Each structure stands twice: as C-alpha cells, then as structure tokens.
Amino acid sequence: MILIADSGSTKTDWLLIDRQGSRRVLQTNGFNPYYQTTEQVYTTLQTQLLPELPADDVTDVFFYGAGCSGPAVNHIIADAIRRLLPKAQTVDVNSDMLGAARSAAGHESGIVCILGTGSNACRYDGSQITQGILSLGFWLGDEGSGGYLGKTLVRDFFQNRLPDDLRIAFVGKYALDRPTLLENAYQKPYPNRYFAGFTPFLTEHLTHPYVQQLVIDAFRLFLETYVVRLPDANKLPIHFVGSIAYYFKAQLGQAVSQAGLALGRLVKSPIDQLADYHRA
C-alpha cells in the first residue's frame, strides 16, 4: 500500500492507496518540523492516524509538508513515520512546494505557486524544483496568502481604514479588541493560522470594492515578489495550489492577466493529483 500526505500548517490530508488502486482519505492535524519535535509528531500520528491504518501493509510513504525544507529538518517527520510504520520500505519527506508542483504540473515544466495559509512559488522541470525565491515566513513574507489577507484586513480595521459598512459588519462578526489581537499575534503559536481565519469575512463580502482591491493588490504583490523574477515566467503556465487561490480565483485571474502572465491550473487540494503522479 502507498500512503501519501499533503501537510500544511493547519491540517494534513492522507491518501491510502491499496494494490487494486482503491483510495481512502484520512486527516490529521498539520505538522511543521520548525515548531514540533519528532516525539510530538509521533504522538499525533499514533493518536490520529494509526487507528485508521492497516499499518503492516503500508510499504511506501510520500510526505509533502510545510517547513520540510531539507535534510536538517525533514528527519523530524521521517523519524516519526518510521517509528509509526517500521515495515515501510520507503519514507520520502519533501517540501509542500514540491508536492504542489507535482500535483499541479505533473511531469510537465511550469511555474507553480502555493496560495494557502502561507505562500510560495517555484520553477519546476517536471520532476524537481529548479529555482525559487526564498520564503521568509509569515512576518517577513507570505504575500498573497490567507495569513497576509487576514493581517491586512485586521490592520485596516484597527487603523480605521475600513469603509463604514464593512467596519460595522466586522465588529458584528468578531468583536475583536486590541489585547486579544496582540496576544494572538505575538504570544500564541501559529499567528499565520490566526490571521488566515479572517479570510471568510473577505469571501462573504467579495463583491465589495474594498475587498476586491485588497485581494487583487495582495496577489499583484505576490506575483511581483515571487513569480515574475523566475526564469521563463512569461513563457510558462502559472499554476496555483491552495484554498486561497481556489476561493479567490476570479481576482487571481485578474492579477495574473494584468501581470502579462498565463494562468495554468488551479488545484484546491493536491492529494488526488499526487496519487496520480506517484502511480504514473
């Protein structure tokens, strides 16, 4: 059996494929080796994943995850999986960026972007990432992401830049005060998740001119920062993976067109396409 994981900061989708090709989707919490130890990852897997698995039958594990940027940290995830599934012959841990690229572009060359809780982009040759712009995470980067959109919205609210009708709607939905905001931003873990939690407000008011402009401006900044500087960006399709790209696809398409780029595939969740990649 093959087990494939697509792990973000919030959740992990797991796909179990048996020898007949039957598929079963499972879900656990998200993982990030920069914030968690092998023991913490193992405990979560043991509690949330192992009861759902025929563990002795899993032969190959392909894990794509946020923060899995190289051997120095990837072993944190790999060691937990090997401890959980000692009979697995292959445990391959790679970045969520490579997972996004393989899911959206398959075995073809292209520019592939992640727009979810965080954001990133790379040039992909049909098998591996050949070039990317270094992501600096939530506070120093993640332009165009759910965290960035939520942070911009909340900042505009507290700095009195929201139009009156949106300000009234925001107060009615969240009743957010400054101490609560600052605690979640600077004291609690995963501020990116916290701020991404405000994006439903944007989707609820997507026809509002303020929201339209906020989203398009964020996508323009993302394209300027991560995409147009990559080789052949104006010649290759620009694929996008993630919930933000999916739910704001009209605004994303507008920003891509204005940048003179060619919009490729939009993939909300890469897990099924990753299965196709590994079984091709």
VOPAGU-2260 file (C-alpha; in pm, 1 decimal, decimal comma):
REM VOPAGU-2260
SITE   aa  ch    i         X         Y         Z
SITE  MET   A    0       0,0       0,0       0,0
SITE  ILE   A    1     107,1     358,0     -71,5
SITE  LEU   A    2      44,3     636,7     180,3
SITE  ILE   A    3      68,4     997,1      57,2
SITE  ALA   A    4      48,8    1304,7     280,3
SITE  ASP   A    5     -13,4    1668,4     195,3
SITE  SER   A    6      59,0    1859,2     514,2
SITE  GLY   A    7       3,5    2227,7     579,3
SITE  SER   A    8      30,6    2429,9     895,2
SITE  THR   A    9    -334,2    2364,3     979,9
SITE  LYS   A   10    -414,5    2008,9     866,8
SITE  THR   A   11    -270,5    1706,0     689,9
SITE  ASP   A   12    -458,0    1513,0     422,4
SITE  TRP   A   13    -352,2    1149,0     392,1
SITE  LEU   A   14    -437,8     923,0      98,4
SITE  LEU   A   15    -408,5     545,3     133,6
SITE  ILE   A   16    -393,3     351,0    -194,2
SITE  ASP   A   17    -413,2     -28,6    -198,4
SITE  ARG   A   18    -283,6    -267,9    -462,6
SITE  GLN   A   19    -614,5    -256,8    -651,0
SITE  GLY   A   20    -599,9     123,7    -671,3
SITE  SER   A   21    -876,0     186,8    -419,6
SITE  ARG   A   22    -831,0     514,1    -231,7
SITE  ARG   A   23    -920,9     624,2     119,0
SITE  VAL   A   24    -871,7     977,2     253,5
SITE  LEU   A   25    -774,2    1039,7     616,0
SITE  GLN   A   26    -699,4    1361,0     803,8
SITE  THR   A   27    -486,9    1466,8    1099,2
SITE  ASN   A   28    -352,3    1788,2    1243,7
SITE  GLY   A   29     -91,4    1976,2    1044,1
SITE  PHE   A   30     282,3    1937,5    1105,2
SITE  ASN   A   31     580,3    2166,6    1079,2
SITE  PRO   A   32     927,8    2046,8    1180,9
SITE  TYR   A   33    1031,0    2401,0    1272,5
SITE  TYR   A   34     771,7    2404,0    1551,7
SITE  GLN   A   35     743,4    2038,1    1653,8
SITE  THR   A   36     974,0    1761,4    1771,9
SITE  THR   A   37     978,8    1404,1    1645,7
SITE  GLU   A   38     810,5    1294,0    1967,6
SITE  GLN   A   39     526,8    1545,0    1922,1
SITE  VAL   A   40     476,3    1438,9    1560,3
SITE  TYR   A   41     480,7    1072,3    1656,0
SITE  THR   A   42     227,0    1122,2    1935,8
SITE  THR   A   43     -15,0    1295,7    1698,5
SITE  LEU   A   44      28,9    1025,6    1432,8
SITE  GLN   A   45     -15,3     749,5    1686,6
SITE  THR   A   46    -337,8     904,6    1813,4
SITE  GLN   A   47    -496,2    1036,3    1495,3
SITE  LEU   A   48    -360,0     824,9    1208,4
SITE  LEU   A   49    -251,5     481,7    1328,6
SITE  PRO   A   50    -600,4     363,2    1436,3
SITE  GLU   A   51    -719,6     417,2    1077,3
SITE  LEU   A   52    -430,9     235,3     906,4
SITE  PRO   A   53    -351,4    -127,3     822,7
SITE  ALA   A   54      -1,6     -37,8     939,6
SITE  ASP   A   55     166,6    -365,3     844,6
SITE  ASP   A   56      53,3    -328,8     481,0
SITE  VAL   A   57     196,8      21,0     417,6
SITE  THR   A   58     507,7     -18,7     202,1
SITE  ASP   A   59     575,3     335,2      74,4
SITE  VAL   A   60     515,1     674,5     235,5
SITE  PHE   A   61     545,7    1002,6      46,6
SITE  PHE   A   62     511,3    1303,5     276,4
SITE  TYR   A   63     496,7    1661,4     147,5
SITE  GLY   A   64     486,8    1920,8     420,8
SITE  ALA   A   65     516,3    2282,4     526,7
SITE  GLY   A   66     858,3    2357,5     671,5
SITE  CYS   A   67    1014,8    2043,4     520,8
SITE  SER   A   68    1292,3    2242,3     357,8
SITE  GLY   A   69    1580,2    1994,0     368,8
SITE  PRO   A   70    1750,4    1703,8     549,2
SITE  ALA   A   71    1827,1    1912,5     857,5
SITE  VAL   A   72    1456,8    1924,6     948,2
SITE  ASN   A   73    1293,9    1660,2     726,7
SITE  HIS   A   74    1429,0    1384,8     950,8
SITE  ILE   A   75    1198,5    1506,1    1231,0
SITE  ILE   A   76     897,5    1395,6    1026,2
SITE  ALA   A   77    1069,6    1092,1     871,2
SITE  ASP   A   78    1183,1     954,3    1208,0
SITE  ALA   A   79     828,9     979,1    1346,2
SITE  ILE   A   80     683,1     799,1    1044,2
SITE  ARG   A   81     944,7     521,7    1054,4
SITE  ARG   A   82     872,1     468,7    1423,2
SITE  LEU   A   83     499,1     455,5    1347,6
SITE  LEU   A   84     534,1     230,4    1041,1
SITE  PRO   A   85     851,2      21,9    1092,2
SITE  LYS   A   86     769,1    -212,5     799,8
SITE  ALA   A   87     753,7      68,7     541,8
SITE  GLN   A   88    1030,5      26,1     285,2
SITE  THR   A   89    1024,3     388,2     164,2
SITE  VAL   A   90     972,3     702,7     372,1
SITE  ASP   A   91    1026,0    1004,6     148,9
SITE  VAL   A   92     979,5    1351,5     304,6
SITE  ASN   A   93     978,4    1659,4      82,1
SITE  SER   A   94     857,0    2018,4      87,6
SITE  ASP   A   95     495,6    2117,6      35,6
SITE  MET   A   96     629,1    2323,2    -256,0
SITE  LEU   A   97     745,8    2009,9    -437,6
SITE  GLY   A   98     413,5    1844,6    -360,0
SITE  ALA   A   99     228,7    2141,0    -505,3
SITE  ALA   A  100     446,2    2133,2    -816,2
SITE  ARG   A  101     398,0    1762,5    -878,5
SITE  SER   A  102      23,1    1788,1    -821,7
SITE  ALA   A  103     -38,6    2088,9   -1045,7
SITE  ALA   A  104     214,3    2035,1   -1323,6
SITE  GLY   A  105     259,2    1658,0   -1311,9
SITE  HIS   A  106     550,4    1568,5   -1536,5
SITE  GLU   A  107     546,2    1899,0   -1728,8
SITE  SER   A  108     751,9    2214,7   -1678,4
SITE  GLY   A  109     585,3    2521,5   -1528,1
SITE  ILE   A  110     575,9    2785,7   -1259,2
SITE  VAL   A  111     388,8    2656,4    -954,9
SITE  CYS   A  112     259,5    2870,1    -668,0
SITE  ILE   A  113     113,1    2797,4    -327,4
SITE  LEU   A  114    -158,6    3031,3    -202,4
SITE  GLY   A  115    -298,7    2888,1     119,4
SITE  THR   A  116    -231,8    2981,7     480,7
SITE  GLY   A  117     115,9    3074,0     351,8
SITE  SER   A  118     255,6    3142,1       4,9
SITE  ASN   A  119     549,5    3047,1    -213,4
SITE  ALA   A  120     644,4    2984,0    -577,5
SITE  CYS   A  121     898,2    2789,3    -781,0
SITE  ARG   A  122    1008,5    2690,5   -1128,3
SITE  TYR   A  123     955,4    2318,4   -1185,9
SITE  ASP   A  124    1103,8    2095,4   -1456,3
SITE  GLY   A  125     853,1    1809,4   -1445,5
SITE  SER   A  126    1026,3    1624,9   -1162,8
SITE  GLN   A  127    1211,8    1862,8    -932,1
SITE  ILE   A  128    1217,9    2228,2    -832,1
SITE  THR   A  129    1491,4    2407,9   -1022,8
SITE  GLN   A  130    1457,5    2757,4    -877,0
SITE  GLY   A  131    1255,6    2953,0    -624,9
SITE  ILE   A  132    1252,1    3274,2    -426,3
SITE  LEU   A  133    1333,0    3206,2     -60,8
SITE  SER   A  134    1021,6    3227,9     155,9
SITE  LEU   A  135    1069,4    3420,9     479,9
SITE  GLY   A  136     752,4    3306,6     653,6
SITE  PHE   A  137     454,2    3489,8     790,7
SITE  TRP   A  138     600,7    3805,8     945,1
SITE  LEU   A  139     854,1    3874,9     670,5
SITE  GLY   A  140     674,5    3732,1     369,1
SITE  ASP   A  141     376,4    3516,8     268,6
SITE  GLU   A  142     242,0    3790,2      41,7
SITE  GLY   A  143     -93,8    3695,3    -110,6
SITE  SER   A  144    -158,6    3417,7     142,4
SITE  GLY   A  145    -455,1    3372,3     373,4
SITE  GLY   A  146    -240,7    3494,9     661,4
SITE  TYR   A  147    -142,0    3804,3     465,4
SITE  LEU   A  148    -500,2    3881,8     359,5
SITE  GLY   A  149    -628,8    3843,8     715,0
SITE  LYS   A  150    -343,7    4051,9     857,4
SITE  THR   A  151    -415,9    4331,3     607,2
SITE  LEU   A  152    -787,3    4327,1     686,5
SITE  VAL   A  153    -733,3    4338,7    1063,7
SITE  ARG   A  154    -470,5    4611,8    1035,4
SITE  ASP   A  155    -705,7    4824,6     827,3
SITE  PHE   A  156    -981,4    4770,9    1083,8
SITE  PHE   A  157    -770,4    4891,0    1376,1
SITE  GLN   A  158    -625,8    5179,4    1176,6
SITE  ASN   A  159    -975,3    5297,3    1072,4
SITE  ARG   A  160    -924,9    5230,6     701,6
SITE  LEU   A  161   -1226,8    5005,6     652,1
SITE  PRO   A  162   -1533,3    5157,9     482,4
SITE  ASP   A  163   -1813,2    5218,2     734,9
SITE  ASP   A  164   -2035,7    4933,1     615,3
SITE  LEU   A  165   -1753,5    4680,7     636,7
SITE  ARG   A  166   -1642,2    4813,1     973,1
SITE  ILE   A  167   -1991,3    4759,7    1117,1
SITE  ALA   A  168   -2003,2    4407,1     969,5
SITE  PHE   A  169   -1657,5    4325,9    1107,4
SITE  VAL   A  170   -1749,2    4439,9    1460,2
SITE  GLY   A  171   -2068,1    4234,1    1444,8
SITE  LYS   A  172   -1882,8    3920,8    1337,9
SITE  TYR   A  173   -1569,8    3930,8    1554,2
SITE  ALA   A  174   -1598,8    4185,0    1840,8
SITE  LEU   A  175   -1217,9    4193,2    1833,8
SITE  ASP   A  176   -1021,2    4411,0    2075,4
SITE  ARG   A  177    -655,7    4516,3    2068,0
SITE  PRO   A  178    -532,6    4299,7    2361,9
SITE  THR   A  179    -681,1    3986,5    2203,7
SITE  LEU   A  180    -528,3    4073,9    1868,9
SITE  LEU   A  181    -180,5    4132,4    2010,5
SITE  GLU   A  182    -191,3    3817,1    2221,4
SITE  ASN   A  183    -269,8    3606,0    1915,2
SITE  ALA   A  184     -17,8    3789,6    1700,5
SITE  TYR   A  185     282,8    3784,1    1934,4
SITE  GLN   A  186     228,7    3542,0    2220,5
SITE  LYS   A  187      33,9    3242,8    2091,1
SITE  PRO   A  188     173,8    2992,0    1838,2
SITE  TYR   A  189      80,1    2990,3    1469,1
SITE  PRO   A  190     -16,3    3355,9    1411,1
SITE  ASN   A  191     -46,4    3269,8    1040,4
SITE  ARG   A  192    -336,6    3036,5    1118,3
SITE  TYR   A  193    -498,8    3300,4    1336,7
SITE  PHE   A  194    -491,1    3571,6    1071,9
SITE  ALA   A  195    -590,9    3331,6     793,6
SITE  GLY   A  196    -903,9    3270,5     999,8
SITE  PHE   A  197   -1030,7    3614,8     895,1
SITE  THR   A  198   -1042,3    3531,4     522,9
SITE  PRO   A  199   -1404,2    3401,8     536,8
SITE  PHE   A  200   -1504,3    3762,8     605,0
SITE  LEU   A  201   -1344,6    3857,9     273,8
SITE  THR   A  202   -1525,1    3583,4      83,5
SITE  GLU   A  203   -1855,4    3691,4     240,0
SITE  HIS   A  204   -1801,9    4047,1     111,6
SITE  LEU   A  205   -1619,0    3965,8    -208,8
SITE  THR   A  206   -1827,6    4200,0    -425,2
SITE  HIS   A  207   -1733,1    4499,9    -212,2
SITE  PRO   A  208   -1486,3    4733,2    -393,4
SITE  TYR   A  209   -1259,0    4749,3     -87,4
SITE  VAL   A  210   -1232,7    4370,2     -69,1
SITE  GLN   A  211   -1179,7    4338,1    -441,5
SITE  GLN   A  212    -891,0    4584,1    -427,2
SITE  LEU   A  213    -735,3    4433,5    -114,6
SITE  VAL   A  214    -727,5    4085,6    -269,3
SITE  ILE   A  215    -606,1    4193,2    -613,6
SITE  ASP   A  216    -333,1    4412,3    -462,5
SITE  ALA   A  217    -215,5    4120,9    -247,0
SITE  PHE   A  218    -197,3    3890,4    -549,4
SITE  ARG   A  219     -13,4    4155,2    -753,0
SITE  LEU   A  220     244,1    4184,2    -475,7
SITE  PHE   A  221     280,2    3806,2    -464,7
SITE  LEU   A  222     338,6    3787,3    -840,6
SITE  GLU   A  223     590,6    4073,4    -831,5
SITE  THR   A  224     778,6    3921,2    -537,6
SITE  TYR   A  225     785,9    3553,6    -626,7
SITE  VAL   A  226     680,1    3486,6    -985,7
SITE  VAL   A  227     791,8    3740,0   -1245,1
SITE  ARG   A  228    1155,6    3707,5   -1133,9
SITE  LEU   A  229    1165,3    3334,9   -1214,6
SITE  PRO   A  230    1316,0    3223,8   -1548,6
SITE  ASP   A  231    1063,2    3195,6   -1835,0
SITE  ALA   A  232     775,7    3317,2   -1617,0
SITE  ASN   A  233     629,5    3494,3   -1919,8
SITE  LYS   A  234     652,6    3176,0   -2130,1
SITE  LEU   A  235     534,5    2903,0   -1891,9
SITE  PRO   A  236     186,9    2843,8   -1742,8
SITE  ILE   A  237     147,1    2972,2   -1386,7
SITE  HIS   A  238     -24,0    2703,2   -1177,8
SITE  PHE   A  239    -171,5    2764,7    -832,9
SITE  VAL   A  240    -238,6    2529,9    -542,6
SITE  GLY   A  241    -429,6    2609,4    -224,5
SITE  SER   A  242    -759,7    2726,5     -82,8
SITE  ILE   A  243    -689,3    3099,0    -126,4
SITE  ALA   A  244    -615,8    3054,7    -497,2
SITE  TYR   A  245    -933,9    2848,9    -532,9
SITE  TYR   A  246   -1178,0    3073,3    -346,0
SITE  PHE   A  247   -1039,4    3397,7    -492,2
SITE  LYS   A  248    -982,6    3261,8    -843,3
SITE  ALA   A  249   -1156,4    3550,0   -1021,9
SITE  GLN   A  250    -936,0    3808,7    -852,0
SITE  LEU   A  251    -629,6    3588,1    -901,6
SITE  GLY   A  252    -704,1    3553,8   -1271,1
SITE  GLN   A  253    -733,3    3930,7   -1299,5
SITE  ALA   A  254    -398,5    3987,1   -1126,7
SITE  VAL   A  255    -225,7    3723,7   -1340,9
SITE  SER   A  256    -366,4    3877,5   -1659,8
SITE  GLN   A  257    -259,7    4227,6   -1555,1
SITE  ALA   A  258      92,5    4095,9   -1497,6
SITE  GLY   A  259     102,5    3962,9   -1854,1
SITE  LEU   A  260     123,8    3601,3   -1741,0
SITE  ALA   A  261     -63,5    3286,5   -1848,2
SITE  LEU   A  262    -288,4    3126,8   -1586,4
SITE  GLY   A  263    -248,9    2749,2   -1563,1
SITE  ARG   A  264    -429,2    2501,1   -1339,4
SITE  LEU   A  265    -597,8    2584,9   -1009,0
SITE  VAL   A  266    -577,8    2298,4    -759,2
SITE  LYS   A  267    -763,1    2337,7    -430,5
SITE  SER   A  268    -611,6    2030,6    -264,7
SITE  PRO   A  269    -321,1    1842,3    -424,2
SITE  ILE   A  270    -368,5    1499,8    -268,8
SITE  ASP   A  271    -552,2    1328,0    -557,6
SITE  GLN   A  272    -313,4    1465,7    -820,1
SITE  LEU   A  273     -18,5    1349,8    -610,0
SITE  ALA   A  274    -163,2     998,9    -619,1
SITE  ASP   A  275    -172,3    1016,9    -997,4
SITE  TYR   A  276     187,8    1139,4   -1004,3
SITE  HIS   A  277     318,8     853,6    -791,6
SITE  ARG   A  278     121,3     587,6    -978,7
SITE  ALA   A  279     213,9     717,8   -1327,7
